[in-house]
Amino acid sequence: MLDTSNKLGFIKNLNLNDKIIERSINVTTIVSVSVFILLAILSIIGITQGIGTPVDFFVLALLSGTGIYGMYKYMVARKIHKMDSIFPDFVRDLAESRRAGMTFTKAILFASKGSYGILTPEIRKISQQVSWGTNVSDALIDFSKRVSTKSIRRTISLIIEASKSGGNVADVLDLAAKDAREIKMLESERKANMASYVVVVYVGMFVFLAIIAILTSTFIPNMIGSGAQGLQGVMGGGTVKQEDVSMVFYLATLVQGLGSGLVAGVFEDGNLSSSVKHVFVMVLISWLAFKILLGM
């Protein structure tokens, strides 16, 4: 009995890995963003002059935050996509085992010997928990909590209710697998249809950046050069510097990149967390364009 408790405790400790990784990512993101914000504040008050401008440090804070967190979320999203794609195969194998006359417990033990890609370790944990005396429903609930995807949680709930009802579980499992596949197909179709809108957002961003680059490199210098008197008259007689105009365009481009990234993420899958990676890409491109090409 003590040995079984130790094994179940080990399983629970394994389940904490994802939470530990997520907390580590969050802490790293907060620390990196805080460091660059502190450098920006020190630059504003003149302590870190020469290292970088306050705008640069604020941009680096945004890039470090969206880069670390965005990459983590992207990897999690890919993992979820793979798990949702493979899980219906596991449910189908359970249905076939039930039709062969196996009990639900034996069906899980038999199906766990198969290969299910990224889900294989998690499914084997279900088998281990069941073989050590854990209730099948509890093992499946623990599995749904570990993988934590909406599709799998929904299917697991359906499977548990079917096993409790005492009806034809095999047919219910087939329907659950079919339902999970159809949901995944609908999500894939929606993402494919919205991909064109994401492309439009990126094209709009690059067009905006190209226009700003042309204005900053050619149009504005000519206006401040040969047409400086007319421009000063329009601006109320004040002195207009190219650096000031370029800075306005610089800030406008960064804001445009931030806004476009948020819109692209919402278009992609309707989830604001998907915007993080798009914000990182667009702000990085805008920042590099002004720093390298225009020498800001």
CORLINKA-V393165 format. One record per pair of residues at least 24 apart in sequence whose ideal C-beta (glycine too) atoms are under 8 Angstrom apart, sorted by sequence separation. I is the first residue (numbers start at 1). J is the second residue. If there is no record, write none. Layout:
# CORLINKA-V393165
i->I j->J
i->I j->J
This chain:
# CORLINKA-V393165
i->36 j->60
i->37 j->61
i->90 j->114
i->122 j->146
i->155 j->179
i->258 j->282
i->36 j->61
i->105 j->130
i->122 j->147
i->155 j->180
i->220 j->245
i->257 j->282
i->258 j->283
i->35 j->61
i->90 j->116
i->137 j->163
i->154 j->180
i->220 j->246
i->256 j->282
i->257 j->283
i->89 j->116
i->136 j->163
i->137 j->164
i->33 j->61
i->36 j->64
i->108 j->136
i->119 j->147
i->152 j->180
i->257 j->285
i->32 j->61
i->33 j->62
i->87 j->116
i->90 j->119
i->151 j->180
i->216 j->245
i->254 j->283
i->257 j->286
i->86 j->116
i->216 j->246
i->256 j->286
i->33 j->64
i->86 j->117
i->105 j->136
i->108 j->139
i->32 j->64
i->33 j->65
i->86 j->118
i->87 j->119
i->104 j->136
i->151 j->183
i->254 j->286
i->32 j->65
i->86 j->119
i->90 j->123
i->151 j->184
i->216 j->249
i->253 j->286
i->254 j->287
i->215 j->249
i->29 j->64
i->82 j->117
i->83 j->118
i->29 j->65
i->32 j->68
i->82 j->118
i->83 j->119
i->253 j->289
i->82 j->119
i->212 j->249
i->253 j->290
i->29 j->68
i->79 j->118
i->28 j->68
i->29 j->69
i->212 j->252
i->250 j->290
i->212 j->253
i->25 j->68
i->26 j->69
i->25 j->69
i->209 j->253
i->246 j->290
i->208 j->253
i->250 j->296
i->25 j->72
i->209 j->256
i->208 j->256
i->246 j->294
i->247 j->296
i->22 j->72
i->246 j->296
i->205 j->256
i->205 j->257
i->205 j->260
i->204 j->260
i->202 j->260
i->104 j->163
i->201 j->260
i->201 j->263
i->202 j->264
i->201 j->264
i->83 j->147
i->87 j->151
i->91 j->155
i->84 j->149
i->87 j->152
i->94 j->159
i->104 j->169
i->83 j->149
i->198 j->264
i->201 j->267
i->80 j->147
i->84 j->151
i->88 j->155
i->84 j->152
i->87 j->155
i->91 j->159
i->80 j->149
i->83 j->152
i->198 j->267
i->197 j->267
i->198 j->268
i->98 j->169
i->99 j->170
i->98 j->170
i->194 j->267
i->195 j->268
i->95 j->169
i->96 j->170
i->194 j->268
i->95 j->170
i->98 j->173
i->194 j->269
i->95 j->171
i->209 j->285
i->213 j->289
i->217 j->293
i->191 j->268
i->201 j->278
i->205 j->282
i->209 j->286
i->217 j->294
i->95 j->173
i->191 j->269
i->216 j->294
i->94 j->173
i->95 j->174
i->190 j->269
i->198 j->278
i->202 j->282
i->205 j->285
i->209 j->289
i->213 j->293
i->92 j->173
i->213 j->294
i->91 j->173
i->92 j->174
i->95 j->177
i->187 j->269
i->91 j->176
i->92 j->177
i->91 j->177
i->89 j->177
i->88 j->177
i->91 j->180
i->88 j->178
i->88 j->180
i->87 j->180
i->88 j->181
i->84 j->180
i->88 j->184
i->85 j->184
i->84 j->184
i->14 j->125
i->11 j->125
i->11 j->128
i->11 j->129
i->7 j->128
i->8 j->129
i->8 j->132
i->7 j->132
i->8 j->134
i->15 j->142
i->4 j->132
i->18 j->146
i->4 j->133
i->15 j->145
i->18 j->148
i->11 j->142
i->15 j->146
i->55 j->247
i->55 j->250
i->59 j->254
i->55 j->251
i->62 j->258
i->77 j->274
i->55 j->254
i->73 j->273
i->73 j->274
i->73 j->276
i->74 j->277
i->73 j->277
i->70 j->276
i->71 j->277
i->69 j->276
i->70 j->277
i->70 j->279
i->66 j->276
i->70 j->280
i->66 j->277
i->66 j->279
i->67 j->280
i->66 j->280
i->62 j->279
i->63 j->280
i->66 j->283
i->63 j->283
i->62 j->283
i->63 j->284
i->59 j->283
i->63 j->287
i->59 j->287
i->56 j->287
i->56 j->291
